Amino acid sequence: MDLRQLPALNALRAFEAAARHESFSRAADELFVTHGAVSHQIRALEADLGVTLFARDGKRVRLSDIGRQYATEVRATLSALAEATRRLRSGERDRRLVVSMLSSFSARWVTPRIGGFIEEHPEINLELLSTNTLTDFTRDDVDVAIRFSSLGKYAGLHAEELLDEVFFPACSPNFNGGKLPRTPADMADVPLLRSHDELWKPWFDAAGLVDFPEPKRGVLYEDSSNLLQAAIQGQGIALVRRSLAMHEIVAGRLVRLFNVDGPSPWNYYFVCPPALLGTQRVQVFRTWLFDEIARFKQLYECTPAACDAPMPPSLPAAPELRLKVPL
């Protein structure tokens, strides 16, 4: 078979559409080209084949007998090509996994670990979307979302808790010349870094410091990653989320000060459409993710604080945090 003898694909598409409609104008509308373009393609095809495919009667056209026979064969061939292309694209999509999550969680938790998943599953083309915009599964090309929320239930979606969040104070090991607070009460005279979402008062209450007010002075950080970076640079003590801070603690860039966890109204959830939950690409990612979460919790439990302050025997109820999803 000499494929060089095949007519141009655009000419065959124009012919198939014109034959099906027996109208150059309707074929042009379907293909989003002009009537003249279709007419030109048909004439070029007829010249190339040396046959008349359409009989012209003014502005009307009708298939010739040989044109009708050729149209049937061309339609079958183009349909087979379209189906082969669909199967190929479907196979590529089955290997493509799109995961959406908060930018801070992506940078501080997922990115340091994701190399292991890539090595285990080279057959999956992973795309990580770092965004603070809520995923709309009916509109966005996303398979899985890792959401940081107080809700935990999403209508029409599969959702399961991935990781509960807690807060604790952390700072650079070189902060204040290495002279770190020995007890929670020692933080009364040191700079406390602030953010819109990591509020200090609930942690003070958890540590038994019920008379400590929310700090009102100092730099106020909007982004949790910037808050962490300020602590790493020795600017003060930050109240951090364990999901974002543990990588820096293990690396020695931060130290956790006390074994006292502050409450969080937000947890991380694994969310996806029910129809995608059983797909191979989502299942292998879910398995990897929950295994990593289990290892992360073990790491947290066995990482000592700089000062082993015990939990107070009786804790007052902590006030609610503002339910604005942090970055």
QUIQUILIN-V23629 format. One record per helix or strand of 2 or more residues. SS is the DSSP state (a for helix, b for strand). FROM is the first residue (numbers start at 1). LEN is the number of residues. If there is no record, write none. Layout:
# QUIQUILIN-V23629
ss=SS from=FROM len=LEN
ss=SS from=FROM len=LEN
This chain:
# QUIQUILIN-V23629
ss=a from=3 len=3
ss=a from=9 len=13
ss=a from=24 len=8
ss=a from=35 len=15
ss=b from=54 len=4
ss=b from=60 len=4
ss=a from=65 len=30
ss=b from=96 len=6
ss=a from=103 len=8
ss=a from=114 len=7
ss=b from=125 len=6
ss=b from=144 len=6
ss=b from=157 len=8
ss=b from=167 len=5
ss=a from=175 len=4
ss=a from=184 len=6
ss=b from=192 len=4
ss=a from=200 len=7
ss=b from=220 len=2
ss=a from=224 len=9
ss=b from=237 len=5
ss=a from=242 len=9
ss=b from=255 len=2
ss=b from=267 len=7
ss=a from=274 len=4
ss=a from=280 len=22
